[in-house]
C-alpha cells in the first residue's frame, strides 16, 4: 500500500491532516528526517541494488514513473462510516517493477511518479508533500530490501510470489505505522489499538491490491503478449468496481435521505431541526463541516448562523443577519440573487470563490439556497469533502439541494410550531410572558427552593396608577402604547439588576404586570428591584406628543418566607399590591397583617360592593354596535358601572374585589337584571336593540346559571334572542364538561353566545366547531393595528372569512376612527363597536342618543360609501 493512500485515509478523519501537520510541524519534520535516513540505511545495508528480477529488465525508469503516476491518479474510494479510505493502487506497479525493472528504476519511478501527483494533481501543502514523498521513499526501500533478502534470483515461481507478498505486506504495514505515529504527533499520545487495526488493515489491502500486479507480472514474464489481456481485464475490473461503488453510494444516500426525513419530521422547534439538518448534510455529503446562514427567516425564530464543525455546534444567537452579511459575501449574494446553487471546486479560478474558500478555511464547498414558501430564507453549505483525492461534484450539489428542500419543509413546520408556542405563552400586546408562562416558571422556581438548589424566589405584582385616566381620555390606542412603553421600561430595569438569579417580567392582563426573581437570598434584593421599577416611571411619558404620568403600586411575596405554592404566592403578592395602592403607590411586602380581615379599608370596600350588588347600585352602561353593511345600530354591549358615593366607578376597580370575595356570580346576575330591564324599556318604546353582557368563567361552572338567565329573561319579558352572552376564550378553552353543558343549555334557551377578545387566548377551530357559538368579537389589539401592520390586516380578513363561512357574526372592538371603520367594511367584518360610534353611556340615555343618530344630529357617526348617512335597524 502506498504512503499516499495511507495518508489520505487518515486525512479523511475529522481532525484533518492539514491541521495535524500545521499544529505539530516540528514533530512531523522529525518524522521526515527519520524516513529519509531509514530508507537510505536500508538501501546501503542490504543487497537491494543488485538486479534480482526473475525476468528480463526491459522497463526503464521513465516507464515506472508513468506507471506510478497513473496508479496514484486512478484511485478507488472506500467509504466506511465517516472515514473515506482512498486506495491508490500503487502496489500494482510496485510488484511489476520488482519483476520487470531494475531496483534503481523501480525506486526512482516510485518516488518521482508519486511526487508529481502530490504536487501537480493533488496540490498538497509543502510539508505534506515532503512527508508523503519521504514515506514513499522509505517504504519503497523497505520493499526492495525484503525482496532482495527473500528472493534468490531464480525464475518466477512460488518463491518469487512469496517474496513479493512479503515486500507488499511489509511496505503497507510500514505505511500504516508511520501514518499512525503522525496522527499521534497531533494527539499527543499513541493509541495501540488503533495502530494494530491500521497495520492489519494496511497489510491485507496491500496484499489484495498487489495480487493483481503479481498476476500481471507473472503473465507478462512468460509471454509479453499477455500484457494486453491483463490490461483489458484490469480495466474491466476497475470499471465494474466503480459502477458498483456508484450504485452503492446512491443506495446509501437514499437510505440516509429517508432517515433524514424521519428525523427532521419529528423535530418540533427550529433549533432542533437545524441541528438535524446540519448533521445529516455533513454525513450525506461526507464533509468536514456544514453551515446554515439566515437572512430572511420568518418571525426571527432562527439563529443568524449555525455551524457544525468537527469540535461541535457553533451558533450566533442574533436572530437576523440582514443584508449586510449577504452583501459582504459575494458567493452568498450570488446564490440569493440568481436563486441557484454554487459549487466551489478546489481548482476554481473565480476570484470571489477563491476568496470565500480562503476566508472560511476551506478547500472546496457547496452553497445552496434554502426555500420556504418560495422565498429564499437562508443558505445551506458544506465544506471539505473527507479525503483529498475526490472532491465535490454535480451529483453532490443535487444531493445537498434535496437536503435543503426537505429542510425547508421541516423548518416551516418547526417555525409554525415555535410561533404558536410563543403566542400561547406570551402577551400579544407587549410580547412579554403571560400569566400561564409566569405560573410555570414560578412553579419551577418554588420546586428549586424545595429541592434546596435555590435559596428562595420572589414574585411581584404591579398595578399602574393613572392608567384608566389615560385610556379613557386618549383612547385605547394610546393606552396600548403606554402599556408597551411601561413593559419596555420594566424589562430594561430587570435586565440591569445585579442579582445572581434570573428575572422574568410578565403581563397578567389590563395594566397588571408581574416579575419573578429566582435565587433570592433575602428581601433586600427583591426590594431594590421593585423600587427601581417604581422609580423608572417617575418621569412623565410621551404619547404622540402628549405628556402623561403614571406610577406603579407593587406587592411582593417570597418563597419560602410567605408560602411554597404558586396560587398562594400570587394571591399574597396581589394583597400586598392592593395595600401599596391604598397607600398611594410604591412597594409593599406581604405580611400577615395584610390579611383582608385585618385591612379595614379593604374590608369596607368588600362590604360596600356587596351592598351595591344587593341594592341595585350596579347598573349597566351601554356602548352601541353598528352594522358595517349599512351603518345601522344593531345592538349594544352592557358595561358594568358602580354608582358609589365618590362617583361612578369602572369595572377595573371592583371586578377584582368581586372575584376575590366570591361575589362574581351575584355581580353577573345584577348586570343581567339591569341590562334586560333597560332592553325591556326599549322594547316598549319600539326599539329592537339586543344587549350583550359579559359572563365570568365562574358563571360557566355554575350548573344553575342557565336557569338564572331564563328567570331574568322571563322577569323582564325579553325574547332570548335579544340577549348575547360574551364569554372569554380562556373560559371556552378550559374544556370543562360543566361549562359545555351550561353553554348547550343557554343555546337551547335561544340566547346568543359570543367569544370575546377572539385571537388573544387559545383560539381553536375545533372548539368553534363543537361549541354553540353565534358571534366572534375581534379584540381591539387587532382592530387598532389593521392600518399599520399588514399581518394583522390579513388575520382580521381571515377571521372575517372564517366566521362568514361557518355562519357566525363578527364584531370588531375598539374602532376609534373613520379609516379603521372603512377598512373593516372592506375586510367583510359584520359589526363595529368603539369610540368612533359612541362612548359608553347610561342605558337610560340610549334612546335619545339613537334618535339623534338616526336623525343625523350631533354625535360621532360613520359615513357610508358615497357620503350617505345610515338609518338604524334598532328603531321601531
N, C-alpha and C positions, 0 to 999 in steps of 0.2 A: 504494500500500500504506500502511495507517495506521501511525502510530508505535506504537500498541498492539500490532499484530501483530508488528512487528519486535522490539519489546522482549520480547514473550512468547517469541519464538523463541530469543532469547539467554538468557532466563530459564530455558529448558529445558536449558541447558548444565550441566555438572557443577559449575561453580563457584557457580551460583545468583546471581540478580540482587540479592536482598536483601543477601547478603553483600557483593556488589560495591558497592552504594550506601552500606552502613554503613562499609566499610573505606576508601573513598575519597570520603567525603562532601563534602569541600571542593572537590575537582575536579568532582564532579557538580553542585554548586551553581554553579560557574563555567560549566558547560555550559548550565544552565538560564537563567542571565542572558544568555548568548550567543544562545540560541534566541529568547528574547523580544525582544532587541534586533534580531536579524536579521530576524525576522518583521515587526516594526514598521517597520524601514527599508525592506523590500521593499514594504510597503503604501504608504508615503509616497513612494517613488521612482518607482513605476510607476502607470499609469492603471488600476490594478486595481479601484478603487472605482466606476468607470463601469459602467453597465449595458450589457454586450455579449452578453447572452443572445440566441440566434438565434430563440427562440420567445417566447410570452407568459410573463411572470414571475408566474405565479399561485400559486407555492408560498411560503407565509410562512415566517418564521424558525422558528416553533414546529414546523411540519411537518418542517423539516430536522433539528431537534433529535430528533424522534421517529424519523426515518429513520436517522440516525447511531447512535442508541442501540440500535435493533433490529439494525443491521448489526454493532455491537460485541458484541451478545449472541449472535446466530446465527452461529456460527463453524464453520470447517472445521478438522479436526485432521489433519495430515500427519506421519507418523512416518518419519523417515529415520535408520536405525541407532538410536542412543540420543538423537538430537535430536528433540524434539517441536515441530514448527512449527505455529503456530496462525494461520490466516488469518481476519481479522475481516470481510472483505467490505465494508469501508468505502469502497472505491473505487467501488462501485456508486452510493451516494448522492452521492459527490463528483462523478461525471460528470453525474448527474441534476441536481444543483444548478448546475453550470456552464451547463446548457442551459435550466433552468426556474426558477431562483431568482436573486435579486439577489446581488451579491458579499457585502453585509453579512449577509443572511440565511444564505448558504452558510457564511461563516466563523463566525458565531455558532452556527449549528446544529452545525457540526463540533466546535467547542470545547466547548460546553455538553453536547451529547449524549454525547460521549466521556467528559467529566469525570464525569457522573452514573454511568456504568457503572464507571469506575475506582474511585469512592468507595463506591457502594452495592451493586454486584453483585460486583465482584472483591475489594473490601475491601483494596486495596493500601496499602502503607505511605505516610505523608505525602510523604516525599521522592521516592518513586516516582511518586505521583500528580502531583507538581509537574513531574517530568522528562517524563512521558508527555504531560501537558497542554501543556507548553511545546513539545514536539516536534510535537504535533498542530497547534498554532497556527502554528508556523514552516513546516511542510510544507504546510499549507493556504494560507498566504500565498504560498508559492513556486508552488503550483499555480495560484492566481489570477493571479500575475504572468506566468507562462508563457502562460496562456490569453489574457490581455489583450494580450500582445505578439504572439502568433501568430495571433489571430483578428481579422478586420477588422469584425466586427459584422454581416455579411451572414447570409442564411438558412442553415440547416443543410445541410451538404454535405461533400464530401471535405476541404475546408479546415478546417471545424469539427471533423471527426473527427481529422485530423492534429494540430490544436491540442490536442484533448482527450487524445490519446495522449501527446503531448509533456509535458503537465501531469502525467499519471499517472506516467510513467516518471521524470520529474524529482523528483516528490514521493517516490516509492518509493525511488529511489536516495539521496535526501537522508536518508530514514529510516534506511536501512542504514548510511550513512556515519556518522551521528551515533551510532547504537547501537554500532557497532564502536569508535568513539572512547571511548564509555562503558566498554566492556569493557577497552580499553587503559588506562583510568584505574586499573582494578583490577590488571591485569597489569604495569603499568609500562612497556609498550612496545607499539608498533603493529605488527601483522603485515600487511604489504602484500598478501600472497597471500590472506589471509582476507578483507581488506576488498574486494579485487577480486571474489572469489567471491560475497560477500554483496551487493554492489552489483549485479552482473549478475543474480543470482537475484531480488533485490527488484524490479528493473525489469521482468523478464519476468513475474513473478507479478502485479505491478500492472497491466500491460497486459492480461494474460489475464482477471483479475477485472473490470477496467474495461470490457472488451468487452461484458459483459452489461449494464452500466449504459448504455453507448453505444447498444446496440440498443434498450434500453427508452426512452431519451431521444429517439432518432430516431423511433421508432414513435409515441410519445405526441405529439411535435411535429406530426406530420402528422394524427393522429387520436387525440383524447383517449380514445375508447372502447377503443383497443387496450391501454390500461393493464391491463385485466382479463386479456387474453390473455398479456401479458408476466408479470404476477404468477403466473398459473397455470403457465406454462412454467418460471418460476424456481423455484416451489415444487416442481414435479415433478423438476427437475434436482437441487435440494438434497436431496430425499428419496432420489432414486436414488443420489446420491453417498454419502449417509450409510449406505444399505443396503450399498453396495459396500464402504465403509470398514469397516463392522462385520464383513462376511464375511471381508474380507482380514485383519482383526485376529485373528479366530478361527482362520483358517488359519495365520497366523504363530505364534499361541500354541500350536497343536497341534504344529507343527514344532519349536518351541523346547522343548515338553514332551518330545517324543520325543528330542531331542538331550540334554535334561537327564537323562532316564532312562538313556541310554547313558553319560553322563559319570559319574554317581554309582554306577552298577553296576560301573564299572571301578576305583573307588577302594577301597583296602583298609585305611584307617585313619580314625578318627573325625575328626581334624583336616582331612584332605583332603576327606572327604565334606561337612563343614560349610562349608568354603570354597566348594566347588562349589554347594552349596545356596544360600548367600547370593548368590553371583554370578548364578546362574540366576534366583533370586527377584527380584533387583533388575532384571535385564534383562526378564523376563517382565512384571513389573508396571510397567516404565518408571519406576522410583522412584529417588530420590536416595540412599537408604541402606536397608540390610537388617540385621537383628539376630537372633541366636539367644540365648535365655536358658535355662539349665539349672537344674532344681531337684530332679529325681528320676532322674537318668541312672544306669543300672546300672553298677556297677563303678567309679564315679568316673572314667570314662575321658574325659569331655568337659570342656572349659573351662567356667567359671562363666558367661561371657558372651563372645560373639564378634560383632563388628560390622564390617560392610563399609561404610565411609564413602567419600566422594569422594577422600580422600587415602590410602586403603589399608585394610588389615585391622587391627583392634584386638582384642586378646584378653586376658581376665583368666585367669591361669593357675590360680587356685584351682579345685579340682575340684568343690566342692559349694557352691552358693549357700545352700541350705536354705530354711526357711520365712520367715526374717527378711525377705529381699528381696521374696518373694512377698507377704507380709502387708503390707509397707510400700507396695506398689504396688497400688492398688485395681483398676486395669484388668487387670493380670496375674492378680490374685487372682480376679477375676470370671471370666476365661477358664478358670482352673483349676477353680473351684467349679462353674460352670454347664456346663463342657465344651463350649463353643461359641465361635465366633469373634466378634470385636468390630470394627466399623467406626467409626473416629473421624473424622467428617466435619469439614470446615473450619467449618461453621456450627453445630456441636454446641452445645447449651445445657447438657449434663450437666457438673456441676462437676468430677467425678473425671476425665472425659475431657479437659476443658479444662486441668486441672492436669497430666495426663500429657503433653499436647502441649506445654505451656509448659516443663515440666521437661526434655523431650528436644529442645526447639528445633525442633518440627515444626509444619507447617500442618495435616497430616492423617496418618492412619496406619491400618493394618490389623494386628490381632494375632490369630493363630490358634494353637490348641493343636497340639502335636507328640506323636503317639502312638507307642508301641512296645509291642506285645502287649497293646493295650487300656489301657495305663497312660499318662497324660499325663506325659512326662518333661521337658517344657520348652515354650517358645513360639517361634514364628517370626513376625517382624513386618517390615513395610516402611513407609517414611515418605516424604512429599513426592513426589507424582507430578510428573514433569517437565512443565513448562508450568503456567501459573497459571489457565488458563481451565477446564480439565477436571479433576475430582477423581476419587478412587476411588469405585467403585460396587459393587453387589451381585455383579456378574459378576467383578470383581477379587477379591472375597472368595472366591468359589468357586475361582478360578484359584489363589490362594495356598493354599487348603485342599488342592487337588490336589498342589501342590508339596510341602506338608507331608506328605501321605500317601506320596509317593514317597520323601521324605527319611527318614521313619520306617523304611521297609523297608531303605533303604541304610544307615542308621545302625545298625540291628540287625545287619546283616551285618558292618559295619565294627567294631562293638564286640565281636562274637564273634571276629573275626579278631585284633583287638587283644588280647583276653583270652587267646586261645590262644597268641599270640606271646609275651605276657608270661609265661604259665605255662611255656612251653618254655624260657625264658631266665632264670627266677627260681626260687629255692628256695621250696617251698610252706610250710615251717615258719616261716621268718623273713622272707620276702618279698625277700631280698637276691638279687642276680645269682648265677647258679650257675656251675659250672666252665666250661660251654660259652660263656657270655657273657664270662666273665673271659678265656678264651683268645682270643676275638675281639678284645676291647678291647686285650689285651696285644699281639696281632699288629699292630694298628693303631698302637699306641704305638711298637713297635720299627720299623715302617715309617717313621714320622715321624723317628725317630733316623737311620735310613739315609739319608733324603732331606735331612737337615740342617735340618728345620723344628722339631726338638726337640733339646735338648742331651742328654737322657737320660731314662730312666724306671727305676722301682724296683718290684719285686714282693716282697711279704712273705707268708709263710705262718705262721699262728699255730695252735698246739695248746693246748688247755686242760688244765692240770694239776689233778687232783681231780675232773674231770667224771665219770669212771667211778664213783667212790665215791658221788657224789650220785645218779647214775642207778640204781645197784644198791640203794642204801639207801632212797631215797624213791620210786623208781619212775620209769617213763618219762614220765609226765605232768609231774612236777616237773623232770625232765631237759630236756624240751622247753621248759618255761617258762624254765629257766636259759639255754638257747641263745638264746631270743628276747631275754632281757634283755641278754646279752652282745652280741648283734648290735646292739641299740639303743645300747649304750654305745660300741661301735666306730664306728658311724655318726656319733654326736654328736662324737666325737673327730676323725674325719676331716673333718667339715664345719667344725669350728672351727680346723683347721690353717691356717697363714698362708702356705703355699706358693703359688707362682704357677700351678702346674699343676692338673689335675683329679684327684680322688681317687675310687676305686671300691672299695667293700667288698663282698666276695662270700663265700658259704659253699660250701665244697668238699664237705662231707658230714661226718656224725658231729659231732665237736667241732672240726673244722678250718675255719678262716676264712682268707681271703686279702685282701690290699689291693694295689691298683695305684695308683701315684703317677706321673703323667706330668710331663714337662718339668722334670726334677730335674737340677740342675747338679752336685751332689756328694752324698756320703754324709751330710753333716750334716743336711740337710732330712729325708731318709728316716729317719735315726736318731732325730731329735726326734719324728717322728710315731709310730714304733714304740714308743719309750719312753713316750709319752703313752698309747698303747693299753695297755701293761703296767700303768702307774700307775692307769688307770681301773678296774682290777679289784682294786686294793689293799684297798678297803673290803669287808667282808662283804656278801653279797647276801641279801635276804629272799625266801623262797619259802613262801607261805602261813603266815607266822609263824615259819618255821624259818630260822635264820641259817646260811648256807653260805659257804664260802670256796673260791674257785678263783683260779688265776693263769694267766698266758699265757707260752708259750715262742714267740718269734718269730724266724724266719730271714729274712734279707734278701739278695736278689741284684739287681744293677743292670745295665742295658744302657747303653752298650756295654762297661762295665768287666768284667762276668762272662760276656758272651755276647750274641748277637743272634738267638736263635731261641727260640720260645715254650717248647718242651719242655725245652730246656737250662736256661733261666732258672728255670722252675718246679722242676726237679729240684735245681738248686743252692740255691734258697731252701728246699726241703724238707730238704736235707742240713744247711744252716745251722740250721734249726729243731730237728732232732734233736740237733745239737751244743748248742744252747741248753737243750734239755730235759735232756740229760745233765749239764749244769752247774747244774741246779736252777731253770731258767727264765730269763726276761729276754730280751735282744735279742742276736742274733749275726749278723754279716755273713759271707757266704760268702768263703772264701779257699781257695787250692789245698791248704793243709794240712788241710782238712776232707774230702779225698777218703777214701773208705772204706778204701783200703789204708793210709792214714796215721792211721786212727782206731782204736786198739786196742780200745776198748770196743764200738764198732760191729762191728768185725771179730769180736770174741769172741762177740757176740750172734748173728751170722750162723752162726758155727761151731757154737754150741750148738743153734741151731734145726735145722740140717742133721742133727746127730747125733740130736736128738729125733725127727725125722721117720723117720730110718732105724731107730732102736732102739725104736720104739713109745712114745715119750714124748708123742705127740699122741693124745689119747683123746676119745671122744665123750661129752659130757654130753647129756641129753635133756630136752626140755620137752613134756609131754603136750598133745594136742589133743583137745577134747571135742566131741561132736556137739551141735548146738543144737536138735536134734529131741527127743532123749531124754536128753541129758547123758552118754551113754556115751563112753568113751575109744576113739578110732578110730585113734590112731597117735601118733607123737612127731616132733619136729624135733631133729636132731642138731646140737649146738653144739660147736665146737672148743675144747678146753682143752689147755694145755701144763703138764704136771707138772714144774715147774722146782725146782731146789734151794731157791730163795727162796719157793716156794709156787706155787699154781695161778695161771697167767696167762691172761687173757682174750684173745680174738682181736684186739682193737684194739692189743695190744702186739706181736704177732708177724706178723699178716697183712701189714702194710705192708712189713715186712722180707722176708717170703717173696715178695711181688710184686716188690720192687725187685731181688731177687737170683735170680730165675728158679726159685724153689722152689715156686711155687704149684701146679704140676702134681703134684709129689710129695706136697705137703700134702693136696691133694684126694684122692689115692689113699689116703693114710694115713687120712683121715676116712672114706672109703668102707669101708676094711678094718675099722676099729674099729666103725663103725655096724652093718655087716652081721654082724660077729661077735656083737655083742650081740643083734641080731634073731634070729640062728640059735639062740642060747642061749634066748631067749624061746619060740621055736617048740618047742624040746624040752620046755619046761615047759607047752606048750599055750596060749601067749599069741599070738594072731594080731594083732600090732601092727605096722603099717607104719612105716617110718622115712624121714624127709625129710632130704636132705643138700644144702647149698648148693654151687653149682658156679660157679667163676670164669669170666668171659668168655674167659680164655685157654684154658680147657679146651675150649670150644666151637670154638676154632680149631685144636685138636689132632685131626688126622684119625684117630688111633688111640684116641681117648677111648672110643668105643663098645666097642671090643674090650677095653679096660681094665675097663670096667664089667661086661661079660659075664664076664670072667675072675674078678673078685671075687665076683660072684653065684654062679658055679659053685664057687668055692673054699669058700664057706660054705654052699652048698646052700640058698640063699634064693630063693623064687619072685620073678620080676622084678616082679610087680605090687605087692609089698610095699615096693619102693624108689621113692621120689619124689625127683626132682632139681629143686631150686629154682634158677631162673635169673632174673637181674635183667632189668628192662625194657630197660635200656641195651644189654645184650648181644643181646637179641632184635631191637631196632630197628636194630642195625648192618647188618642185611640182608646179612650175609656169606654167599656161596654155601657156603663150608666149614661155617659154623655151621648153616645149614639142612640140609645133608647129614648132619651129626652128629646133629641132632635127629631127623631121619627115621629114622636107623638105631637110635637109642635107643628110639624109639617102636616100631619093629619088634621089638625085644627084649621088649617088654611093660612097659618101665619107664614110670612115670607122670611127667609133666612139669608143673611149676608155675611160674607167673610170680610172682616175689617182689616185694613192695612195689608192688603194682599201683596206678597212679594218680599216682606221684611222678616218673615219667620221661616217655617219649614214647609214651604209650598210643595204639594204633591198632587200630580194629576190623578193618581189612584184615589185619593180622598175626594177630589172633585167628582169623580165618577160614582163613588159609593154614597156620598152624603147628599141629603135632600136640600141642596143649596140653590138659591134663586139669583144671587147677586154677588158680584165681586167689587170691592172698593179698592181702587188703586191708591196706594199710600202717597202722601204729599212729597215724600223724598224722591219719588219718581216724577210726579207731576211738575215739580218745581225745576226739574233739570232737562225736560224734553227739548228746550230751545238751545241748550248749551252742550249737551252730551249726546252724540249720535247713538251710542249704545243704549242709553236709557230710552231714547225715542223708539228704537227697534223693540225693546222689551215691552213698552206700552202698546205698540202696534200688535205685537204677538199676543199679549193678554187680551186685547180687544177682539182679535180674530178668534182666539180660543174660546172666549166666552160666547161670542156670537154663534160659533159652530156647535156648541153644546147647549144652546138655548138659555144662556144666562145674561143678565143685565150687567153693565159696568158703570161704576160711578167713580169719577176722579175727584179726590180731595185736594184742598189747598190751591184752588185756581184763583190767582190773585191779579191777573191782567188779561187784556183782550188778546194778546199774542198767544198766550197759553190756551185760552178758550178756543180760538180759531184753529190752532194746531190739533187740539183734541178732537174737534169736529172732523178734520181731515183724516185722523187716525181711526175714526169709526167708534170712538168711545160714546156710550149712550147718554150719560148724565154728568153734570159737573156741580161741584159744591165748593164754596170758598168766598173770600172777601170780595172778589170781583162781582159776585152776585149779591151778597149781603153779609154783614157781620151777624153774629148771634144776637137774638132779641128775645124779650119775654114773649111767651106764647100768646098772651093777650093782645100783643101789638101786631101779630102776623096778619090778620085780616085787613087792617088798614094799610099795611105795607104792600100786601098783594094787590089791593085796589090801585094804589099809586103805580105799582109795577105794570099793571095791565092798562092803565090809562096814560102811560107814557109821561108820568110826572117825575118828581125827583127820585133819586136812588141810582146806584150803580147797576147798569143792566147791559148785557151783551148785545151787540148788533149782529143781525143775521146777514148772510151774503146779500149784497145789493143795498144795504143800509136799512132794511126793514126792521121794525120793532116787533118782538114776538107778542103773542097773546097766550095766556095761561090756561092749561087744561085743568088747573086746580079750581078755576072759577065755576060757578054753577052754570 
